[in-house]
Amino acid sequence: MTTLKDIRFSVLDLSPIVEGGTISQSFQNTLDLAQHVEKWGYHRFWLAEHHNMPFIGSSATSVLISYVANGTSTIRVGSGGIMLPNHSPLVIAEQFGTLESLFPGRIDLGLGRAPGTDQLTAQALRRNSGDDGHNFPQQLTELRAYFDPSILSKPLPVRAFPGHGLKIPIWLLGSSGFSAQLAGQLGLPFAFASHFSPKYTIPALEIYRNAFQPSDVLDEPYAIVCLNVIAAETDEEANYLSTSLQQQFLHLIRRTEKPIQPPVDNLDEMITVYEKNALEEQLGTSIFGSKETVEEKLTAFLEDTEADEIMVNGTIYDHEKRLRSFELISEIFSS
């Protein structure tokens, strides 16, 4: 049976902007976290593209990847993900060709088809209202062809410099079945967003594995599952720290987005029954607890999903507590 020590652990970071903090501090904390988790044995460090969200600083994802890669030395750094319909495939090929040329062998390109924002912001990003993600497979093919022209019978008339000829791992990201099936059909690795879409986790993984076709990239399916994990010295402290994450989702439900709020003693006093059920639906696989509790729940999660790699998102208001959480988790998989 596969155990937590048999698989890789990685990190998803959104450069969280906390109440009372600055975006510059968020970026410094992101780099500090990356440097620590590299030392603690995490395999990769991904940053995600979101827009018009006052609690997320990683909107210019490619720029931040360069900052983190430059400040680390061995950990893989990448996007979890770039929302491809927001961009020209040629621009992404050039950006990640630049990153791979600067940091050879350390860059991952994770791609999503959602906007990573609301529809008004998506329109401001894309300008073309027709780019709604339906042509994602075509965009993906174009992007891949900038790196490897041989995937098309007729080469593209434009080449990406830098980018042309570089072997950059491409991952498809998803929170439902669409990208799971596409990743399987193309023989690409897949990453599922269980940290905000828990009920689709098992179905999406089944779709991916059933659809998988061996390719030049992979002989067998390879799936990352991302989930929220907050570890602390005790269950009580972890549950207390988790109220910052829960408030983040609560503000999304209410459409009253704010920077990451300090933890509170009793979240139940702040929410309705409807909101509590909505939080459970979005955070159902989240794990909060002591090292022992987290290990027990992660083991059960691995048995349920058979994930090849677990990616941890840990939204905690206090940066030192956040570091400690990732350190405790590392003791689970590295001891």
Backbone torsions as a table, in degrees:
resi	resn	phi	psi	omega
1	MET	NA	135.9	178.1
2	THR	-69.2	134.2	178.8
3	THR	-114.5	173.3	179.9
4	LEU	-62.2	-25.5	179.7
5	LYS	-81.1	-10.2	-178.4
6	ASP	-91.1	-12.8	-174.9
7	ILE	-116.0	166.4	177.3
8	ARG	-85.4	149.8	171.9
9	PHE	-118.9	139.0	-177.9
10	SER	-136.5	178.9	-172.2
11	VAL	-128.9	135.4	166.7
12	LEU	-107.7	128.2	-179.2
13	ASP	-128.2	137.0	179.3
14	LEU	-110.9	13.3	-173.2
15	SER	47.7	61.8	-174.1
16	PRO	-59.8	135.0	176.7
17	ILE	-97.6	119.3	-174.9
18	VAL	-99.7	152.9	176.1
19	GLU	-56.8	126.8	-179.6
20	GLY	87.7	-5.8	179.6
21	GLY	-101.8	-179.7	177.7
22	THR	-119.3	160.8	177.9
23	ILE	-66.3	-35.3	176.2
24	SER	-58.9	-41.0	177.3
25	GLN	-65.9	-37.2	178.0
26	SER	-59.7	-43.8	179.8
27	PHE	-66.3	-40.9	177.5
28	GLN	-62.8	-39.6	178.1
29	ASN	-66.6	-37.5	176.8
30	THR	-59.5	-48.2	179.6
31	LEU	-64.6	-41.5	179.0
32	ASP	-61.6	-42.0	177.2
33	LEU	-62.6	-45.2	-179.6
34	ALA	-59.8	-41.9	-179.9
35	GLN	-65.9	-36.9	178.8
36	HIS	-71.4	-46.7	-176.0
37	VAL	-69.4	-27.4	173.0
38	GLU	-60.4	-44.3	179.6
39	LYS	-66.9	-31.6	-176.4
40	TRP	-87.2	1.4	171.0
41	GLY	98.2	10.3	175.0
42	TYR	-69.7	148.5	-171.1
43	HIS	-85.7	-43.1	-178.3
44	ARG	-142.3	161.0	-176.7
45	PHE	-134.4	108.7	-176.0
46	TRP	-108.5	146.7	176.7
47	LEU	-119.1	148.7	-171.1
48	ALA	-119.7	144.0	178.9
49	GLU	-86.3	116.3	171.2
50	HIS	-137.6	154.2	-176.6
51	HIS	-134.4	151.3	175.7
52	ASN	58.6	35.7	178.1
53	MET	-124.0	114.8	-173.5
54	PRO	-70.9	-0.4	179.3
55	PHE	-111.1	3.8	-178.9
56	ILE	-127.5	127.6	-177.5
57	GLY	-103.3	0.4	-169.5
58	SER	-95.5	32.4	-176.4
59	SER	-65.4	-41.3	176.6
60	ALA	-88.0	70.6	-164.9
61	THR	-60.7	-44.5	-177.6
62	SER	-62.3	-37.6	179.1
63	VAL	-64.9	-43.3	-178.3
64	LEU	-69.7	-33.8	175.3
65	ILE	-59.3	-43.0	179.5
66	SER	-62.1	-42.2	179.2
67	TYR	-60.8	-45.2	-178.1
68	VAL	-70.9	-43.7	-179.6
69	ALA	-62.9	-36.7	179.7
70	ASN	-68.1	-27.4	-178.2
71	GLY	-94.8	2.5	177.3
72	THR	-127.2	177.6	-174.6
73	SER	-132.3	-28.1	-174.5
74	THR	-125.7	-31.5	-175.3
75	ILE	-66.5	141.8	174.5
76	ARG	-71.7	142.2	-178.6
77	VAL	-128.0	135.8	-177.2
78	GLY	-164.8	-166.5	-175.5
79	SER	-108.0	132.7	177.2
80	GLY	-130.4	53.8	8.5
81	GLY	-146.4	-172.9	165.4
82	ILE	-83.2	129.6	179.4
83	MET	-88.0	94.2	-167.0
84	LEU	-57.0	-39.4	179.6
85	PRO	-61.7	-15.0	176.4
86	ASN	-77.5	-8.5	-167.7
87	HIS	-137.1	160.1	166.1
88	SER	-73.2	131.4	175.9
89	PRO	-55.4	-34.3	179.1
90	LEU	-63.4	-41.7	179.7
91	VAL	-63.1	-43.7	179.1
92	ILE	-65.1	-40.0	177.0
93	ALA	-60.0	-43.1	179.9
94	GLU	-68.1	-41.3	-179.9
95	GLN	-63.3	-48.0	-177.6
96	PHE	-78.6	-24.9	169.0
97	GLY	-63.8	-38.0	175.5
98	THR	-64.8	-47.1	-179.7
99	LEU	-61.0	-45.4	180.0
100	GLU	-65.0	-34.0	177.7
101	SER	-70.7	-33.3	177.7
102	LEU	-76.7	-36.3	-174.0
103	PHE	-130.8	70.9	-172.0
104	PRO	-57.7	133.8	174.7
105	GLY	75.7	11.1	-176.4
106	ARG	-124.8	2.2	-171.5
107	ILE	-106.9	133.2	173.7
108	ASP	-114.2	142.0	176.2
109	LEU	-116.8	96.4	175.4
110	GLY	-92.6	135.4	-172.3
111	LEU	-125.3	136.9	174.0
112	GLY	-122.7	163.2	-179.6
113	ARG	-108.9	-5.8	176.4
114	ALA	-80.9	163.3	-179.8
115	PRO	-75.6	-20.9	-175.8
116	GLY	71.7	25.3	-177.2
117	THR	-172.9	-170.6	176.0
118	ASP	-84.1	169.3	-173.4
119	GLN	-67.9	-35.5	178.3
120	LEU	-64.7	-41.3	178.7
121	THR	-68.9	-38.1	176.8
122	ALA	-59.2	-39.9	178.5
123	GLN	-65.3	-39.7	178.3
124	ALA	-65.0	-33.1	179.6
125	LEU	-74.7	-44.4	-168.4
126	ARG	-92.5	-26.6	-178.6
127	ARG	66.0	-36.2	-179.9
128	ASN	-97.9	110.8	-175.5
129	SER	-65.1	-13.5	179.2
130	GLY	-77.7	-14.8	-179.9
131	ASP	-83.5	83.3	-176.0
132	ASP	-112.8	13.8	178.1
133	GLY	96.5	-12.6	-179.2
134	HIS	-66.4	-26.9	179.9
135	ASN	-96.5	20.0	-179.7
136	PHE	-55.0	-44.7	179.1
137	PRO	-58.3	-38.0	178.7
138	GLN	-69.4	-40.8	176.7
139	GLN	-62.1	-40.8	179.7
140	LEU	-62.7	-44.6	178.6
141	THR	-60.6	-43.7	178.7
142	GLU	-61.4	-45.2	-179.9
143	LEU	-61.3	-48.2	-179.7
144	ARG	-61.0	-34.4	-178.3
145	ALA	-71.1	-25.0	175.1
146	TYR	-66.1	-33.1	177.1
147	PHE	-82.3	-42.1	-176.1
148	ASP	-133.2	91.3	-177.0
149	PRO	-59.4	-18.9	-175.1
150	SER	-70.7	-12.8	-179.6
151	ILE	-73.5	-12.6	176.5
152	LEU	-110.2	146.1	177.8
153	SER	-68.9	-30.2	177.1
154	LYS	-122.2	119.1	-176.5
155	PRO	-59.5	150.0	175.4
156	LEU	-63.4	148.1	-179.8
157	PRO	-72.9	-13.9	-179.1
158	VAL	-119.1	142.8	176.9
159	ARG	-116.2	153.5	-179.2
160	ALA	-99.1	118.5	174.4
161	PHE	-126.9	114.9	-2.6
162	PRO	-77.5	164.1	-179.0
163	GLY	136.4	-45.8	-176.9
164	HIS	-55.6	122.6	176.3
165	GLY	85.1	-3.7	-178.3
166	LEU	-85.7	143.7	179.7
167	LYS	-101.8	92.5	-180.0
168	ILE	-107.4	122.2	179.7
169	PRO	-58.9	127.1	178.0
170	ILE	-109.3	127.5	179.0
171	TRP	-114.7	143.7	169.5
172	LEU	-100.8	134.5	-178.9
173	LEU	-108.9	149.1	179.6
174	GLY	-159.5	159.9	172.6
175	SER	-126.4	12.2	176.7
176	SER	-150.8	-158.1	-173.6
177	GLY	-90.7	-14.9	-172.2
178	PHE	-61.2	-58.0	-178.1
179	SER	-69.1	-27.2	176.9
180	ALA	-61.7	-46.4	-179.7
181	GLN	-68.0	-41.6	-179.7
182	LEU	-64.1	-43.7	178.4
183	ALA	-60.5	-41.9	178.6
184	GLY	-63.7	-45.6	-178.7
185	GLN	-63.2	-34.0	-178.6
186	LEU	-89.7	-6.1	-178.5
187	GLY	68.4	37.3	179.8
188	LEU	-106.4	156.8	174.0
189	PRO	-69.7	153.7	-172.6
190	PHE	-129.9	141.1	175.9
191	ALA	-126.6	127.8	-177.1
192	PHE	-107.9	139.3	-175.5
193	ALA	-90.3	68.6	178.5
194	SER	-70.1	-13.7	-179.0
195	HIS	-71.1	-14.9	172.0
196	PHE	-137.3	-0.8	178.9
197	SER	-136.1	60.1	-169.9
198	PRO	-65.5	-34.2	-172.4
199	LYS	-71.4	-17.1	178.8
200	TYR	-95.1	2.2	-173.4
201	THR	-58.7	-59.1	-176.5
202	ILE	-64.3	-46.5	178.3
203	PRO	-58.7	-41.2	-179.2
204	ALA	-66.6	-40.4	178.7
205	LEU	-64.9	-38.0	177.7
206	GLU	-65.5	-41.9	177.9
207	ILE	-60.3	-46.1	-179.3
208	TYR	-60.2	-48.9	-175.9
209	ARG	-68.8	-37.0	179.4
210	ASN	-70.3	-31.8	-178.1
211	ALA	-86.5	-8.9	-169.3
212	PHE	-63.5	132.5	173.5
213	GLN	-121.4	125.7	178.9
214	PRO	-55.6	146.7	-176.5
215	SER	-141.8	-179.1	174.0
216	ASP	-65.8	-17.7	-178.7
217	VAL	-87.2	-47.2	-174.8
218	LEU	-138.2	140.3	171.1
219	ASP	-85.5	-29.9	-177.7
220	GLU	-135.0	157.0	179.2
221	PRO	-62.6	148.3	177.1
222	TYR	-138.6	119.6	-174.6
223	ALA	-124.7	127.8	167.4
224	ILE	-94.1	140.2	170.4
225	VAL	-121.5	125.6	180.0
226	CYS	-99.6	135.1	176.0
227	LEU	-146.4	159.7	177.4
228	ASN	-78.6	127.5	175.0
229	VAL	-134.7	128.0	175.5
230	ILE	-127.8	117.2	-180.0
231	ALA	-113.1	146.2	178.1
232	ALA	-150.5	-177.0	-176.9
233	GLU	-67.1	-30.4	179.7
234	THR	-136.0	161.6	174.8
235	ASP	-59.6	-40.9	-176.6
236	GLU	-62.8	-42.4	-179.9
237	GLU	-67.2	-41.5	179.8
238	ALA	-63.3	-42.3	178.8
239	ASN	-64.3	-36.9	176.5
240	TYR	-64.3	-47.6	179.7
241	LEU	-62.7	-31.7	-176.9
242	SER	-68.4	-16.0	-178.1
243	THR	-67.5	-19.2	173.8
244	SER	-67.8	-45.0	176.9
245	LEU	-63.0	-43.5	-179.3
246	GLN	-65.0	-37.1	175.5
247	GLN	-64.7	-36.0	177.7
248	GLN	-58.4	-47.8	179.3
249	PHE	-70.3	-33.3	177.4
250	LEU	-61.9	-42.2	178.8
251	HIS	-67.7	-32.5	174.6
252	LEU	-64.7	-42.9	178.1
253	ILE	-61.0	-40.1	-177.8
254	ARG	-84.2	-8.9	-174.8
255	ARG	59.2	42.1	177.3
256	THR	-127.0	51.0	-172.1
257	GLU	-56.5	138.7	179.8
258	LYS	-140.2	166.1	169.2
259	PRO	-57.3	164.0	179.4
260	ILE	-57.9	126.2	-175.5
261	GLN	-90.7	153.9	174.1
262	PRO	-60.4	153.8	177.6
263	PRO	-65.1	157.6	-179.8
264	VAL	-126.1	158.4	-176.2
265	ASP	-74.4	-36.6	-175.8
266	ASN	-140.9	93.6	-179.2
267	LEU	-66.3	-30.6	-176.7
268	ASP	-59.1	-26.8	179.6
269	GLU	-72.0	-13.8	-174.1
270	MET	-101.8	-8.3	-169.0
271	ILE	-128.6	155.8	176.0
272	THR	-89.1	170.9	177.6
273	VAL	-61.9	-41.7	178.1
274	TYR	-58.9	-46.7	-178.5
275	GLU	-65.6	-36.6	177.7
276	LYS	-63.6	-41.8	177.8
277	ASN	-66.6	-37.1	178.6
278	ALA	-66.4	-39.5	176.8
279	LEU	-63.2	-41.6	179.9
280	GLU	-63.5	-38.1	-179.5
281	GLU	-65.5	-37.0	-177.2
282	GLN	-88.9	-22.9	-175.4
283	LEU	-118.7	23.2	-172.1
284	GLY	-61.1	-31.1	180.0
285	THR	-96.2	2.6	-178.1
286	SER	-64.8	145.5	-176.2
287	ILE	-121.7	121.1	178.1
288	PHE	-127.0	131.0	177.2
289	GLY	165.4	-176.2	174.6
290	SER	-68.4	171.9	178.6
291	LYS	-55.7	-42.1	-178.4
292	GLU	-67.7	-42.2	178.4
293	THR	-64.9	-44.6	-179.8
294	VAL	-62.1	-42.5	179.3
295	GLU	-61.3	-43.8	180.0
296	GLU	-62.8	-44.3	-177.4
297	LYS	-74.1	-35.4	176.1
298	LEU	-65.0	-38.2	178.2
299	THR	-61.7	-43.9	178.4
300	ALA	-65.4	-39.5	179.2
301	PHE	-63.5	-41.7	179.0
302	LEU	-65.4	-39.8	177.8
303	GLU	-63.1	-38.6	-178.1
304	ASP	-71.8	-39.0	-171.8
305	THR	-99.4	-23.6	-173.1
306	GLU	53.6	38.2	-179.6
307	ALA	-62.1	144.2	175.0
308	ASP	-82.7	-20.0	-178.6
309	GLU	-157.5	142.1	176.9
310	ILE	-111.5	129.4	177.2
311	MET	-109.3	130.6	-173.4
312	VAL	-105.8	126.4	168.1
313	ASN	-106.4	126.1	-176.8
314	GLY	-131.1	90.1	-179.8
315	THR	-86.2	108.2	-179.7
316	ILE	-133.8	135.6	-174.8
317	TYR	-63.1	-45.5	-176.7
318	ASP	-87.9	123.3	-174.2
319	HIS	-63.6	-39.6	180.0
320	GLU	-65.8	-38.0	175.8
321	LYS	-65.7	-35.1	178.3
322	ARG	-65.3	-44.8	176.1
323	LEU	-59.0	-44.4	-178.2
324	ARG	-62.8	-36.8	178.2
325	SER	-60.6	-48.7	179.9
326	PHE	-66.6	-31.6	177.5
327	GLU	-67.1	-44.6	178.7
328	LEU	-61.2	-41.5	178.5
329	ILE	-63.3	-38.9	-180.0
330	SER	-63.9	-31.6	178.9
331	GLU	-67.6	-24.7	178.5
332	ILE	-71.5	-44.5	-174.3
333	PHE	-93.4	-11.4	-176.0
334	SER	-111.7	-10.8	-176.7
335	SER	-75.8	NA	NA
